[in-house]
């Protein structure tokens, strides 16, 4: 069955079609959930809640643009709404330090390590970092989505980068020592 037909069947609450859409897209969307969640269990909850919204609103998809992109926006918005509801995004000073550039030695810092330290960031920093760096949103768009000022978005991004830079530098210093002992 083609994707358009599958979407139409989902709009009619066809459970088999919904299961097929879930099978097709849950892996990619779960990866997205992990970026915006504090841990694996929260990511699973966000995926579940996101798919509930997707299936509730699937009739609104107009077959213009990417269906996967449409679902990604719903998943991101689901995660952000949960964080707003918890009031985890507290206001911080809007002082914006200079842009931080992090040089990463690919041989000593793995992708898994980078993803794990991004997940360890405080919620407000992780959300802004992911939206800006990984998903390409502007500070204006982030400010609207998270109901914060653009200055707070910029400040949170800067703080996230500082934390990541310090952790990466620490990892790069420790890793060669570990290699010598082996």
PAZAPA-4460 file (N, C-alpha, C; in steps of 0.05 Angstrom, whole numbers, plus 32768, in hexadecimal, padded with zeros to 4 digits):
% residues 182
    n_x    n_y    n_z   ca_x   ca_y   ca_z    c_x    c_y    c_z   seq   type   mol
   8011   7FE8   8000   8000   8000   8000   8012   8019   8000     1      X     A
   800C   802D   7FF0   801B   8045   7FEE   8017   8056   8007     2      X     A
   802A   8069   800B   8029   807A   8022   8010   808B   8023     3      X     A
   8008   8096   800C   7FF0   80A7   800C   7FD7   8097   8014     4      X     A
   7FD5   807E   800A   7FBE   806D   8011   7FBF   8065   802F     5      X     A
   7FD8   8060   8038   7FDC   8059   8054   7FD3   8070   8067     6      X     A
   7FDA   8089   805F   7FD2   80A0   806E   7FB3   80A3   806E     7      X     A
   7FA7   809F   8057   7F8A   80A0   8055   7F7C   808B   8067     8      X     A
   7F88   8073   8068   7F7D   805E   8079   7F80   8065   8097     9      X     A
   7F97   8071   809E   7F9B   807A   80B9   7F87   808F   80C1    10      X     A
   7F80   80A1   80AF   7F6C   80B5   80B5   7F50   80A9   80BB    11      X     A
   7F4C   8090   80B1   7F33   8082   80B6   7F35   8070   80CF    12      X     A
   7F4B   8074   80DE   7F50   8065   80F7   7F54   8047   80F1    13      X     A
   7F60   8040   80DA   7F66   8025   80D4   7F7F   801D   80E4    14      X     A
   7F7B   800B   80F7   7F91   8003   810A   7FA8   7FF6   80FB    15      X     A
   7FA2   7FE6   80E7   7FB7   7FD9   80D8   7FC9   7FED   80C9    16      X     A
   7FBC   8001   80BE   7FCB   8016   80B0   7FDC   8027   80C4    17      X     A
   7FD0   802C   80DB   7FDF   803B   80F0   7FF7   802B   80F9    18      X     A
   7FF4   8011   80FD   800A   8000   8105   8020   8000   80F0    19      X     A
   8018   8001   80D6   802C   8002   80C1   803B   801C   80C0    20      X     A
   802D   8032   80C4   803A   804D   80C6   804D   804D   80DE    21      X     A
   8044   8042   80F4   8055   8041   810C   806F   8031   8106    22      X     A
   806C   801A   80F9   8083   8009   80F2   8096   8018   80E0    23      X     A
   808B   8027   80CC   809C   8035   80B9   80AC   804C   80C5    24      X     A
   80A0   805A   80D8   80AD   8073   80E1   80B5   8074   80FE    25      X     A
   80AE   8060   810E   80B3   8062   812B   80D1   8063   8131    26      X     A
   80E1   8055   8122   80FE   8055   8127   810B   8070   8125    27      X     A
   8105   807D   810E   8110   8098   810A   8105   80AC   811E    28      X     A
   80EB   80AA   8123   80DF   80BD   8136   80E8   80B8   8152    29      X     A
   80EE   809F   8159   80F9   809A   8174   8114   80A7   8178    30      X     A
   8125   80A6   8163   813E   80B4   8164   813A   80D2   8169    31      X     A
   8126   80DD   815D   8120   80FA   8161   8117   80FE   817E    32      X     A
   8106   80EB   8188   80FD   80ED   81A4   8114   80ED   81B8    33      X     A
   8128   80DC   81B2   813F   80DA   81C4   814D   80F5   81C6    34      X     A
   814E   8104   81B0   815C   811E   81B1   814E   8132   81C4    35      X     A
   8134   812F   81C6   8124   8142   81D6   811B   8137   81F1    36      X     A
   8126   8121   81F9   811D   8114   8212   8135   8111   8224    37      X     A
   812F   8110   823E   8144   810E   8252   814F   80F1   8253    38      X     A
   813E   80DE   824D   8147   80C2   824E   8136   80B1   823A    39      X     A
   813D   8097   823A   8130   8084   8227   8112   8082   822D    40      X     A
   810A   8080   8246   80EE   807D   824D   80DE   8095   8245    41      X     A
   80E9   80AD   8249   80DB   80C6   8241   80D9   80C7   8223    42      X     A
   80ED   80BD   8215   80EC   80BC   81F7   80D6   80AA   81EE    43      X     A
   80D3   8093   81FB   80BD   8080   81F4   80A2   808D   81F9    44      X     A
   809F   809C   820F   8086   80AA   8214   8080   80BF   81FF    45      X     A
   8095   80CE   81F8   8091   80E3   81E3   808A   80D7   81C8    46      X     A
   8096   80C0   81C2   808F   80B2   81A9   8072   80AA   81A9    47      X     A
   806A   809D   81BF   804E   8094   81C1   803A   80AB   81BF    48      X     A
   803F   80C0   81CF   802D   80D7   81CE   802D   80E5   81B3    49      X     A
   8045   80E5   81A6   8047   80F1   818C   8037   80E2   8177    50      X     A
   8038   80C7   8178   8028   80B7   8165   800B   80BA   816A    51      X     A
   8003   80BD   8183   7FE6   80C2   8188   7FDD   80DB   817A    52      X     A
   7FEE   80F0   817D   7FE7   810A   816F   7FE8   8107   8151    53      X     A
   7FFC   80F9   8147   7FFE   80F4   812A   7FE5   80E7   8120    54      X     A
   7FDB   80D2   812D   7FC4   80C4   8123   7FAA   80D4   8127    55      X     A
   7FAA   80E5   813C   7F93   80F7   8140   7F91   810C   812A    56      X     A
   7FA8   8115   8121   7FA8   812C   810E   7FB0   8124   80F1    57      X     A
   7FB2   810A   80EC   7FBC   8101   80D2   7FA9   810A   80BB    58      X     A
   7F90   810E   80C1   7F7D   8118   80AD   7F83   8134   80A4    59      X     A
   7F93   8143   80B5   7F9B   815E   80AE   7FB3   8160   809B    60      X     A
   7FC1   8149   8098   7FD8   8149   8085   7FCD   814C   8069    61      X     A
   7FD7   8160   805A   7FCD   8167   8040   7FDD   815B   8029    62      X     A
   7FEF   8149   802E   8000   813D   801A   8011   8151   800B    63      X     A
   8017   8167   8018   8029   817B   800D   8042   817B   801F    64      X     A
   8059   8176   8014   8071   8173   8024   8074   8157   802E    65      X     A
   8088   8154   803F   808F   8139   8049   807D   8131   8060    66      X     A
   8072   8119   805E   8063   810D   8074   8074   8109   808C    67      X     A
   808D   8100   8088   80A0   80FB   809E   80A6   8116   80AB    68      X     A
   80AA   812B   809C   80B0   8145   80A7   8098   814F   80B8    69      X     A
   8080   814A   80AF   8068   8152   80BD   8067   8143   80D8    70      X     A
   806D   8129   80D8   806E   8119   80F0   8084   8123   8103    71      X     A
   809B   812A   80F9   80B1   8133   8109   80A9   814D   8118    72      X     A
   809B   815F   810B   8092   8177   8119   807F   8171   8130    73      X     A
   806E   815D   812B   805B   8155   8141   806B   8149   8158    74      X     A
   807E   8138   8152   808E   812B   8167   809E   8140   8177    75      X     A
   80AA   8153   816A   80B9   8169   8178   80A6   8179   8189    76      X     A
   8090   8181   817D   807C   8191   818C   8071   8182   81A4    77      X     A
   806E   8168   81A2   8064   8158   81B8   8078   8159   81CF    78      X     A
   8092   8155   81C9   80A7   8156   81DE   80A8   8172   81EA    79      X     A
   80A7   8187   81DA   80A9   81A2   81E4   8091   81A9   81F5    80      X     A
   8079   81A0   81EE   8061   81A6   81FE   8063   8199   821A    81      X     A
   806E   8181   821B   8071   8174   8235   8084   8183   8247    82      X     A
   809A   818E   823B   80AD   819D   824B   80A1   81B8   8254    83      X     A
   8092   81C4   8243   8084   81DD   824B   8071   81D8   8261    84      X     A
   8063   81C2   825F   804F   81BB   8274   805D   81B6   828F    85      X     A
   8075   81AB   828E   8084   81A6   82A7   8092   81BF   82B1    86      X     A
   8091   81D4   82A1   809F   81ED   82A8   80BC   81E9   82AE    87      X     A
   80C8   81D7   829E   80E5   81D2   82A1   80F6   81E7   8294    88      X     A
   80EA   81F7   8282   80F9   820B   8274   80F9   8225   8283    89      X     A
   810A   8227   8297   810A   823F   82A8   811B   8255   829A    90      X     A
   8115   826D   82A1   8123   8284   8296   813F   8285   82A2    91      X     A
   8152   828C   8292   816E   8290   829B   8177   82AB   8290    92      X     A
   818E   82B4   829A   8199   82CD   8291   819D   82CD   8273    93      X     A
   819A   82E4   8267   819C   82E6   824A   81B7   82EF   8241    94      X     A
   81CB   82EF   8252   81E6   82F6   824A   81F0   82E1   8236    95      X     A
   81FA   82EA   8220   8202   82D7   820B   8220   82D8   8207    96      X     A
   822E   82C3   8210   824B   82C3   820C   8252   82C0   81EE    97      X     A
   826B   82C3   81E8   8275   82C0   81CD   826E   82A4   81C3    98      X     A
   826B   82A2   81A8   8266   8288   819C   827B   8274   81A3    99      X     A
   8273   825C   81AA   8286   8247   81B2   8289   8233   819B   100      X     A
   82A1   822E   8194   82A7   821A   817F   82B4   8202   818C   101      X     A
   82A9   81EB   8186   82B3   81D2   8192   82C1   81C2   817C   102      X     A
   82DA   81BC   8180   82E9   81AB   816D   82E7   818F   8178   103      X     A
   82DE   817D   8167   82DA   8161   8170   82EE   814F   8161   104      X     A
   82FD   8140   8170   830F   812C   8164   82FF   8112   8160   105      X     A
   82F8   810D   8147   82E7   80F6   8140   82F1   80DB   814B   106      X     A
   830B   80D9   814E   8317   80BF   8157   8313   80BB   8175   107      X     A
   830F   80D0   8185   830D   80CC   81A2   82F1   80D1   81AC   108      X     A
   82E0   80DF   819D   82C5   80E5   81A6   82B1   80D7   8193   109      X     A
   82A2   80C4   819D   828F   80B5   818D   8275   80C3   818B   110      X     A
   8265   80BC   8176   824B   80C8   8173   8239   80C0   818B   111      X     A
   823B   80A8   8195   822C   80A0   81AC   8232   80B1   81C4   112      X     A
   824B   80B8   81C8   8253   80C9   81DE   8247   80E5   81DA   113      X     A
   8248   80F0   81C2   823D   810A   81BD   821F   810A   81C2   114      X     A
   8211   80F6   81B9   81F4   80F5   81BE   81EE   80F2   81DC   115      X     A
   81FE   80E3   81EA   81F9   80DF   8207   81FE   80F9   8216   116      X     A
   8212   8109   820F   8216   8122   821E   8202   8137   8216   117      X     A
   81F7   8136   81FE   81E1   8148   81F7   81C9   8141   8207   118      X     A
   81C4   8127   820B   81AD   811F   821B   81B0   8127   8239   119      X     A
   81C8   812A   8242   81CD   8131   825E   81CA   814F   8263   120      X     A
   81C8   815F   824E   81C4   817B   8252   81AA   8181   8262   121      X     A
   81AA   8196   8272   8191   819E   827E   817C   81A2   8269   122      X     A
   8163   819D   826F   814D   819D   825B   814C   81B6   824A   123      X     A
   814D   81CD   8256   814B   81E6   8247   8162   81E9   8233   124      X     A
   817A   81E1   823B   8191   81E3   8229   818F   81CE   8212   125      X     A
   8187   81B5   8219   8185   81A0   8206   8170   81A6   81F0   126      X     A
   8159   81B1   81F9   8144   81B8   81E6   814E   81CD   81D2   127      X     A
   815A   81E3   81DC   8164   81F8   81CA   817A   81ED   81B8   128      X     A
   818D   81DE   81C4   81A3   81D3   81B4   8199   81C2   819D   129      X     A
   8187   81B0   81A3   817C   819E   818F   816D   81AD   8179   130      X     A
   815C   81C0   8182   814C   81CF   816E   815E   81E0   815C   131      X     A
   8172   81EC   8168   8183   81FF   8158   8198   81EF   8148   132      X     A
   81A7   81DF   8155   81BE   81D2   8148   81B6   81B9   8137   133      X     A
   81A5   81A8   8142   819F   818F   8134   8187   8191   8121   134      X     A
   8174   81A3   8128   815C   81A5   8117   8159   81BF   8107   135      X     A
   816C   81D1   810B   816D   81E9   80FA   8158   81FF   80FF   136      X     A
   814C   8200   8117   8139   8215   811D   8149   822F   8123   137      X     A
   813D   8246   811E   8149   8260   8125   8143   8266   8142   138      X     A
   8151   8279   814D   814C   8280   8169   8130   828C   816C   139      X     A
   8126   8299   8158   810B   82A4   8158   80F7   828E   815A   140      X     A
   80FA   8279   8149   80E8   8262   8149   80E9   8253   8164   141      X     A
   8102   8250   816E   8105   8242   8188   80F7   8252   819E   142      X     A
   80FA   826C   819E   80EE   827D   81B2   80CF   8279   81B2   143      X     A
   80C4   8278   819A   80A7   8274   8198   809F   8259   81A2   144      X     A
   80AD   8244   819A   80A6   8229   81A1   80A8   8224   81BF   145      X     A
   80BD   822F   81CC   80C2   822A   81E8   80B7   8240   81FA   146      X     A
   80AB   8255   81EE   80A0   826B   81FC   80B5   8279   820E   147      X     A
   80CC   827F   8202   80E2   828D   820F   80EA   82A4   81FC   148      X     A
   80FC   82B5   8205   8105   82CB   81F4   811B   82C0   81E1   149      X     A
   8121   82CE   81CC   8137   82C7   81BA   8151   82C8   81C9   150      X     A
   8154   82DB   81DB   816D   82DE   81EA   8171   82C6   81FC   151      X     A
   815C   82BC   8208   815E   82A4   8219   8165   828C   8208   152      X     A
   815A   828A   81F0   8161   8274   81DE   817F   8275   81D8   153      X     A
   8189   828D   81D1   81A6   828F   81CB   81B7   8289   81E3   154      X     A
   81AF   8292   81FA   81BE   828D   8213   81BE   826F   8219   155      X     A
   81A7   8262   8217   81A6   8245   821D   81B7   8235   8209   156      X     A
   81B7   823E   81F0   81C8   8230   81DC   81E6   8234   81E3   157      X     A
   81ED   824B   81EB   8209   8250   81F2   8211   8240   820B   158      X     A
   8200   823E   821E   8206   822E   8236   8207   8210   822F   159      X     A
   81F6   8207   821E   81F7   81EB   8215   8211   81E5   8207   160      X     A
   821A   81F7   81F6   8233   81F4   81E8   824B   81F4   81FB   161      X     A
   824A   8205   8210   825F   8206   8224   8261   81EB   8233   162      X     A
   824A   81E1   823B   824A   81C7   8249   8255   81B1   8238   163      X     A
   824B   81B0   821F   8255   819B   820C   8272   819E   8207   164      X     A
   827C   81B6   8203   8298   81BB   81FE   82A9   81B0   8215   165      X     A
   82A1   81B7   822D   82B0   81AE   8245   82B1   818F   8247   166      X     A
   829A   8183   8242   8299   8165   8243   82AA   8158   822D   167      X     A
   82A9   8163   8215   82B8   8158   81FF   82D6   815C   8204   168      X     A
   82DE   8173   820E   82FA   8178   8214   8304   8164   8229   169      X     A
   82F3   8160   823E   82FA   814D   8253   82FD   8131   8248   170      X     A
   82EB   8129   8236   82EC   810E   8229   8305   810B   8218   171      X     A
   830C   8120   8209   8323   811E   81F8   833D   811D   8208   172      X     A
   833D   8129   821F   8355   8127   8230   8358   810B   823D   173      X     A
   8341   8100   8245   8341   80E6   8253   8345   80CF   8240   174      X     A
   833A   80D0   8229   833B   80B9   8216   8357   80B0   820F   175      X     A
   836A   80C2   8207   8385   80B9   8200   8393   80AB   8218   176      X     A
   838D   80B3   8230   8399   80A6   8247   838F   808A   824A   177      X     A
   8375   8086   8244   8369   806C   8246   8375   805A   8230   178      X     A
   837A   8065   8219   8385   8055   8203   83A2   804B   820A   179      X     A
   83B1   805B   8218   83CD   8053   821E   83CE   803C   8232   180      X     A
   83B9   803A   8243   83B9   8026   8258   83B2   800A   824C   181      X     A
   83A5   800A   8235   839C   7FF0   822A   83B3   7FE0   821E   182      X     A
***
